């Protein structure tokens, strides 16, 4: 009797570019909706203002954070340079990590900090699929890539169409 070797379902599975794009937009929209909702709640709901006071933050920080979140949401959804999206993702990562630290430091239970943790998971998927959308090698600067392939200083290089 021959045994057929079976591989686990996810091993070697590649996601098509179309599926990657769809997954990115699903997670990006979910994340942006969550961030927009929290920004709106921080600006308008008195119980959220009370929660910020409970965490030890001043009232002005809640307003600044809300506007920064809304700006980050615009940057993630708009067709802007990748560097701006990268900064928006970094800002959101700092925001979510800081929220968890703040909740842990005052002894809040999982019913309070689990929202920040779940949003962090959505953030991670959105960022993961966004990075996969970018062409290979786009994360390095042009000068860094050139210096790895051509050790000649730029002032001594010949133009590409030079025949010599």
C-alpha positions as CSV (number, residue, x, y, z in Angstrom):
1,X,0.0,0.0,0.0
2,X,1.4,3.4,-1.0
3,X,1.1,6.3,1.2
4,X,0.7,9.7,-0.4
5,X,2.5,12.4,1.3
6,X,0.2,15.3,2.0
7,X,1.3,18.8,2.8
8,X,-0.6,21.0,5.2
9,X,-3.0,23.3,3.5
10,X,-1.1,26.5,4.0
11,X,2.4,25.3,3.2
12,X,3.6,26.6,-0.1
13,X,0.3,28.5,-0.8
14,X,0.8,31.7,-2.6
15,X,-1.8,34.5,-2.6
16,X,-2.5,35.9,-6.0
17,X,-1.9,39.7,-6.5
18,X,-5.7,40.2,-6.9
19,X,-6.4,38.3,-3.6
20,X,-3.6,40.3,-1.9
21,X,-5.2,43.5,-3.0
22,X,-8.7,42.4,-1.9
23,X,-7.3,41.3,1.5
24,X,-5.4,44.6,1.9
25,X,-8.5,46.7,1.2
26,X,-10.7,44.6,3.6
27,X,-8.3,45.0,6.5
28,X,-7.4,48.7,5.6
29,X,-11.1,49.7,5.5
30,X,-11.9,47.8,8.7
31,X,-8.9,49.4,10.4
32,X,-9.8,52.9,9.1
33,X,-13.4,52.5,10.2
34,X,-12.3,51.5,13.7
35,X,-9.8,54.4,13.9
36,X,-12.4,56.9,12.6
37,X,-15.0,55.7,15.1
38,X,-12.6,56.0,18.0
39,X,-11.6,59.5,16.8
40,X,-15.2,60.5,16.6
41,X,-15.9,59.0,20.1
42,X,-12.9,60.8,21.6
43,X,-14.1,64.1,20.3
44,X,-17.8,63.8,21.1
45,X,-18.6,61.3,23.8
46,X,-18.3,62.4,27.5
47,X,-17.7,58.8,28.7
48,X,-14.6,58.6,26.5
49,X,-13.3,61.8,27.9
50,X,-13.8,60.3,31.4
51,X,-11.9,57.2,30.3
52,X,-9.0,59.4,29.1
53,X,-9.0,61.1,32.5
54,X,-9.0,57.7,34.2
55,X,-5.9,56.8,32.1
56,X,-4.2,60.0,33.3
57,X,-4.1,61.9,30.1
58,X,-5.0,65.6,29.9
59,X,-8.1,66.7,27.9
60,X,-6.1,68.4,25.1
61,X,-4.3,65.2,24.3
62,X,-7.6,63.5,23.5
63,X,-8.4,66.1,21.0
64,X,-4.9,66.1,19.4
65,X,-5.0,62.3,19.2
66,X,-8.4,62.3,17.5
67,X,-7.2,64.7,14.8
68,X,-4.0,62.8,14.3
69,X,-6.1,59.6,13.9
70,X,-8.3,61.2,11.3
71,X,-5.2,62.5,9.4
72,X,-3.7,59.0,9.5
73,X,-7.0,57.5,8.1
74,X,-6.9,59.9,5.2
75,X,-3.3,59.0,4.5
76,X,-4.0,55.3,4.5
77,X,-7.0,55.6,2.2
78,X,-5.7,58.3,-0.2
79,X,-3.3,57.8,-3.1
80,X,-0.2,59.3,-1.3
81,X,3.5,58.4,-1.5
82,X,4.4,55.2,0.3
83,X,6.6,57.1,2.8
84,X,3.5,58.9,4.1
85,X,1.6,55.7,4.4
86,X,4.5,54.2,6.2
87,X,4.5,57.1,8.7
88,X,0.8,56.7,9.2
89,X,1.2,53.0,10.0
90,X,4.0,53.8,12.4
91,X,1.9,56.4,14.2
92,X,-1.0,54.0,14.5
93,X,1.4,51.3,15.9
94,X,2.7,53.7,18.5
95,X,-0.9,54.8,19.3
96,X,-2.1,51.2,19.8
97,X,0.9,50.1,21.8
98,X,0.6,53.2,24.0
99,X,-3.1,52.5,24.5
100,X,-2.4,49.0,25.7
101,X,0.4,50.2,28.0
102,X,-1.9,52.9,29.5
103,X,-4.7,50.3,30.2
104,X,-2.3,47.9,31.8
105,X,-0.7,50.6,33.9
106,X,-4.0,51.5,35.6
107,X,-5.0,47.9,36.0
108,X,-7.8,47.8,33.4
109,X,-9.2,44.3,32.6
110,X,-9.5,42.6,29.3
111,X,-13.0,44.0,28.7
112,X,-11.3,47.4,28.3
113,X,-8.0,46.7,26.6
114,X,-9.2,44.0,24.3
115,X,-10.5,46.6,21.9
116,X,-7.0,48.1,21.5
117,X,-5.5,44.6,21.1
118,X,-8.1,43.5,18.5
119,X,-7.5,46.8,16.6
120,X,-3.8,46.0,16.7
121,X,-4.4,42.7,15.1
122,X,-6.4,44.4,12.3
123,X,-3.6,46.9,12.0
124,X,-1.0,44.1,11.6
125,X,-3.0,42.4,8.8
126,X,-3.5,45.7,7.0
127,X,0.2,46.6,7.2
128,X,1.2,43.0,6.2
129,X,-0.9,43.1,3.1
130,X,0.1,46.6,2.2
131,X,3.8,45.6,2.3
132,X,3.0,42.7,0.0
133,X,1.4,45.1,-2.5
134,X,4.6,47.0,-2.9
135,X,7.0,45.7,-5.7
136,X,10.1,43.8,-4.6
137,X,13.0,46.1,-3.8
138,X,10.8,49.2,-3.4
139,X,11.6,49.4,0.3
140,X,15.2,50.4,-0.3
141,X,16.3,53.8,-1.5
142,X,17.6,54.1,-5.1
143,X,21.1,55.2,-4.0
144,X,21.4,52.2,-1.6
145,X,20.4,49.7,-4.3
146,X,22.8,51.3,-6.8
147,X,25.7,51.2,-4.3
148,X,25.2,47.5,-3.8
149,X,25.3,46.8,-7.6
150,X,27.8,49.4,-8.8
151,X,30.7,50.3,-6.5
152,X,31.8,53.2,-8.9
153,X,31.1,56.6,-7.5
154,X,28.2,58.4,-9.3
155,X,30.5,61.2,-10.5
156,X,32.7,58.7,-12.4
157,X,29.9,56.6,-13.9
158,X,29.4,56.7,-17.7
159,X,25.8,57.3,-19.0
160,X,24.0,54.1,-20.0
161,X,24.2,54.8,-23.7
162,X,27.9,55.5,-23.7
163,X,29.9,53.4,-26.1
164,X,33.5,53.4,-25.3
